[in-house]
Amino acid sequence: MAPYELIVPERGRTPVVVEVPHAGLEVPEAVRRETDVARASILRDADIFVDELYADAPEHGASLLTTKLSRYVVDLNRAADDVDAATVVDHPSPRSLQPRGVVWRLSTDGRRVLRKPLRYEQLRARLAAYHTPYHEALQRELAQTRERFGYVVLVAAHSMPSVGRSGHNDRGTRRADVVPGTQGRTSADARVIDLVDAHFREAGLSVRHDDPYRGGYTTQHYGRPAEACHVVQIELNRALYVHEDTGERKSGDFEKTRALVAALVEKLGALTLG
């Protein structure tokens, strides 16, 4: 199974790159033998349909990087060394204290994902097959775009449950419609962040920055405005476009949300950063 798909616009290229790391649902057979997880859990923890919501990005000049892989294979929004000792028992330097690092040991609702702890060689195999190729592709696309335009704007596209779950820090809390994560406005130029904010507010949506998500590995690692790389993680409330109890698209609302994010990509492409 290919670790990613990259679509580059044939014409009208802009400085925008969109990445969708968590919409995938597939688990390769080699990894499936190491997991103990139901399809319902995979769906529950996926950023369902976000790849479809941003499918029009290349038509508006942005490159689009997606994956069909479930985050239960590897979490592409985590660092390669984000591992705890209970997940990889012989890891030489585990640093995480939580069960959902680059490999998830538990789902967000506390269900077991791994049949048993991985060995370090099993982790290295997963990283080499899926995590490394994805980020190498993302790094190349960011570098080439920045070289062409002098800067690059990366939209890290995600979605979130409408209410914090048991495995979240904001359990039971009703969330905003849109949460831009920018590590306290440090991962992108203020003009980029303000454009994102204004775009969604003008559409009548509620916006709350960095709460409950400040941006994960991609935002932290690539968001370097001083080096002309601007990153905003955008979390869309799933209730905007799907029935959360069934995972089915909301007729009309899904298309409206897709058009809204396409318009955002177009606006970001027209923004000039000196």
C-alpha positions as CSV (number, residue, x, y, z in Angstrom):
1,M,0.0,0.0,0.0
2,A,1.4,3.4,-1.0
3,P,2.2,5.5,2.0
4,Y,0.8,8.7,0.4
5,E,-0.7,10.3,-2.7
6,L,0.5,13.7,-3.9
7,I,-1.5,15.7,-6.4
8,V,0.3,18.8,-7.8
9,P,-1.6,21.3,-9.9
10,E,-1.0,21.3,-13.6
11,R,-1.5,25.0,-13.8
12,G,-2.2,28.1,-11.7
13,R,0.2,27.0,-9.0
14,T,0.2,28.9,-5.7
15,P,2.4,28.9,-2.6
16,V,-0.1,26.7,-0.7
17,V,0.3,23.0,0.2
18,V,-2.5,21.0,1.9
19,E,-1.8,17.8,3.9
20,V,-4.4,15.4,5.2
21,P,-2.7,12.9,7.5
22,H,-5.6,11.3,9.4
23,A,-8.5,10.7,6.9
24,G,-7.3,7.2,5.9
25,L,-9.0,4.0,7.0
26,E,-6.8,1.2,5.6
27,V,-4.6,-1.1,7.7
28,P,-2.1,-3.2,5.6
29,E,-2.2,-6.9,6.4
30,A,1.3,-6.9,7.9
31,V,0.2,-4.3,10.4
32,R,-3.3,-5.8,10.9
33,R,-1.7,-8.9,12.4
34,E,-0.3,-6.7,15.2
35,T,-3.5,-4.9,15.9
36,D,-6.8,-5.8,17.6
37,V,-9.2,-3.2,16.5
38,A,-12.7,-3.1,15.0
39,R,-13.6,-1.1,11.9
40,A,-15.9,1.1,14.0
41,S,-12.9,2.2,16.1
42,I,-10.9,3.0,13.0
43,L,-13.8,5.2,11.7
44,R,-14.3,6.8,15.1
45,D,-10.7,8.0,15.3
46,A,-10.3,9.0,11.7
47,D,-10.7,12.5,10.4
48,I,-13.4,11.1,8.2
49,F,-13.9,12.6,4.7
50,V,-11.4,15.4,5.3
51,D,-9.5,14.3,2.2
52,E,-12.7,14.7,0.2
53,L,-13.4,18.1,1.7
54,Y,-10.1,19.4,0.4
55,A,-10.2,17.4,-2.9
56,D,-10.7,20.7,-4.8
57,A,-7.4,22.2,-3.5
58,P,-5.4,21.4,-6.6
59,E,-8.0,23.2,-8.8
60,H,-7.2,26.3,-6.8
61,G,-3.4,26.0,-7.2
62,A,-2.5,24.0,-4.0
63,S,-0.6,20.8,-3.8
64,L,-2.5,18.1,-1.9
65,L,-0.8,15.3,0.1
66,T,-3.1,12.6,1.5
67,T,-2.8,9.0,2.7
68,K,-5.2,6.0,2.7
69,L,-3.5,4.7,5.9
70,S,-5.3,4.7,9.2
71,R,-3.6,6.6,12.0
72,Y,-3.6,3.2,13.8
73,V,-0.8,2.2,11.4
74,V,1.4,5.2,12.2
75,D,0.2,8.7,13.4
76,L,1.7,11.0,10.8
77,N,1.1,14.0,13.0
78,R,3.5,12.6,15.7
79,A,7.3,12.6,15.8
80,A,9.0,9.4,15.0
81,D,10.4,9.1,18.5
82,D,7.0,9.9,20.2
83,V,6.9,6.4,21.9
84,D,6.2,5.2,25.4
85,A,7.7,2.1,27.0
86,A,4.4,0.3,27.2
87,T,4.0,0.5,23.4
88,V,7.5,-0.5,22.4
89,V,9.0,-2.5,25.2
90,D,12.6,-2.4,24.1
91,H,12.7,1.1,22.8
92,P,16.2,2.5,23.6
93,S,14.9,5.9,24.6
94,P,11.1,6.2,25.1
95,R,10.1,9.7,25.7
96,S,6.3,9.8,25.7
97,L,4.0,9.1,28.7
98,Q,0.8,8.8,26.6
99,P,-0.6,5.8,24.8
100,R,-1.3,7.6,21.5
101,G,2.1,8.5,20.1
102,V,3.4,7.7,16.6
103,V,1.9,4.2,17.2
104,W,-1.4,4.1,19.1
105,R,-1.6,1.6,21.9
106,L,-5.1,2.6,22.9
107,S,-7.9,4.3,21.0
108,T,-9.4,7.6,22.3
109,D,-12.1,5.8,24.0
110,G,-9.6,3.5,25.8
111,R,-9.9,0.4,23.7
112,R,-6.9,-1.7,22.9
113,V,-5.3,-1.1,19.5
114,L,-2.2,-3.3,19.8
115,R,-2.5,-7.1,20.4
116,K,0.7,-6.8,22.4
117,P,3.5,-4.3,22.8
118,L,5.7,-3.9,19.7
119,R,9.4,-4.7,19.6
120,Y,11.7,-1.9,18.5
121,E,12.3,-3.6,15.1
122,Q,8.6,-3.7,14.4
123,L,8.3,0.0,15.1
124,R,11.3,0.7,12.9
125,A,9.7,-1.3,10.1
126,R,6.4,0.8,10.3
127,L,8.3,4.0,10.4
128,A,10.4,3.1,7.3
129,A,7.4,1.9,5.4
130,Y,5.0,4.7,6.1
131,H,6.1,7.6,8.3
132,T,9.4,8.4,6.7
133,P,8.2,8.4,3.0
134,Y,5.2,10.6,3.9
135,H,7.4,13.2,5.6
136,E,10.1,13.1,3.0
137,A,7.4,13.8,0.4
138,L,6.0,16.7,2.5
139,Q,9.5,18.1,3.1
140,R,10.3,18.0,-0.7
141,E,7.0,19.7,-1.6
142,L,7.5,22.4,1.0
143,A,11.1,23.1,-0.1
144,Q,10.2,23.2,-3.8
145,T,7.2,25.5,-3.2
146,R,9.3,27.8,-1.0
147,E,12.1,27.9,-3.6
148,R,9.6,28.8,-6.4
149,F,7.6,31.5,-4.5
150,G,9.9,32.6,-1.8
151,Y,7.6,31.2,0.9
152,V,5.1,28.4,1.5
153,V,1.8,28.2,3.4
154,L,0.9,24.7,4.7
155,V,-2.6,23.9,5.7
156,A,-2.6,20.8,8.0
157,A,-6.2,19.7,7.5
158,H,-8.0,17.8,10.3
159,S,-11.4,17.3,11.9
160,M,-12.5,16.8,15.5
161,P,-15.5,15.4,17.4
162,S,-18.0,18.1,18.3
163,V,-17.6,17.3,22.0
164,G,-14.5,16.3,23.8
165,R,-14.4,12.5,24.4
166,S,-13.2,10.5,27.4
167,G,-9.6,10.3,26.1
168,H,-9.4,14.1,25.5
169,N,-8.4,16.9,27.9
170,D,-11.7,18.7,27.3
171,R,-14.0,15.8,28.0
172,G,-17.7,16.8,27.7
173,T,-16.9,20.3,26.4
174,R,-18.7,21.6,23.3
175,R,-16.1,22.7,20.8
176,A,-16.0,25.6,18.4
177,D,-16.9,25.1,14.7
178,V,-13.2,25.7,13.7
179,V,-10.0,25.5,15.7
180,P,-6.9,26.9,14.0
181,G,-3.8,25.6,15.8
182,T,-0.7,27.7,15.5
183,Q,1.2,27.1,18.8
184,G,0.1,30.5,20.2
185,R,0.3,32.3,16.8
186,T,4.0,31.3,16.4
187,S,3.8,28.8,13.4
188,A,2.6,31.3,10.8
189,D,2.6,34.9,9.8
190,A,-0.2,36.9,11.5
191,R,-1.7,37.7,8.0
192,V,-2.2,34.0,7.4
193,I,-3.7,33.3,10.8
194,D,-6.0,36.4,10.6
195,L,-7.1,35.4,7.1
196,V,-8.1,31.9,8.3
197,D,-10.0,33.5,11.3
198,A,-11.8,36.0,9.2
199,H,-12.8,33.5,6.5
200,F,-14.6,31.2,8.9
201,R,-16.2,34.0,11.0
202,E,-17.5,35.6,7.8
203,A,-19.2,32.3,7.0
204,G,-21.0,32.5,10.4
205,L,-18.9,29.9,12.2
206,S,-17.4,30.0,15.6
207,V,-13.6,30.1,15.8
208,R,-11.4,29.3,18.9
209,H,-7.7,29.4,18.4
210,D,-5.5,26.6,19.9
211,D,-8.3,25.2,22.0
212,P,-8.2,22.2,22.4
213,Y,-5.6,21.7,19.7
214,R,-2.5,23.9,19.3
215,G,-1.1,22.0,16.4
216,G,0.7,18.7,16.4
217,Y,4.1,17.5,15.0
218,T,3.6,19.1,11.5
219,T,2.8,22.5,13.0
220,Q,5.6,22.3,15.5
221,H,8.2,20.9,13.2
222,Y,7.5,22.8,9.9
223,G,6.0,26.0,11.2
224,R,8.9,28.4,10.9
225,P,7.8,31.8,9.7
226,A,11.3,33.2,10.1
227,E,12.3,30.7,7.4
228,A,9.3,31.5,5.2
229,C,7.4,28.3,6.1
230,H,4.0,29.1,7.5
231,V,1.8,26.4,9.0
232,V,-1.8,26.4,10.3
233,Q,-3.5,23.3,11.5
234,I,-7.2,23.6,10.9
235,E,-9.6,21.4,12.9
236,L,-13.2,21.3,11.5
237,N,-16.0,20.3,13.8
238,R,-17.3,17.1,12.4
239,A,-20.9,18.1,13.2
240,L,-20.6,20.6,10.4
241,Y,-20.6,18.0,7.7
242,V,-21.3,14.5,9.0
243,H,-23.8,12.8,11.3
244,E,-21.5,11.8,14.1
245,D,-23.5,8.9,15.2
246,T,-23.5,7.2,11.8
247,G,-20.5,8.7,10.1
248,E,-22.7,9.6,7.1
249,R,-22.3,12.8,5.1
250,K,-24.9,15.5,5.9
251,S,-26.5,16.2,2.5
252,G,-26.0,19.8,1.6
253,D,-23.8,20.6,4.6
254,F,-21.0,18.4,3.3
255,E,-21.0,20.2,0.0
256,K,-21.2,23.6,1.7
257,T,-18.2,22.8,3.9
258,R,-16.2,21.5,0.9
259,A,-16.9,24.8,-1.0
260,L,-15.9,26.8,2.1
261,V,-12.5,25.1,2.5
262,A,-11.9,25.4,-1.3
263,A,-12.5,29.1,-1.0
264,L,-10.1,29.3,1.9
265,V,-7.4,27.6,-0.2
266,E,-8.0,30.1,-3.0
267,K,-7.8,33.1,-0.6
268,L,-4.5,31.8,0.9
269,G,-3.1,31.4,-2.6
270,A,-3.9,35.0,-3.4
271,L,-2.3,36.3,-0.2
272,T,1.1,37.9,-0.8
273,L,3.7,37.6,2.0
274,G,6.6,39.9,1.6
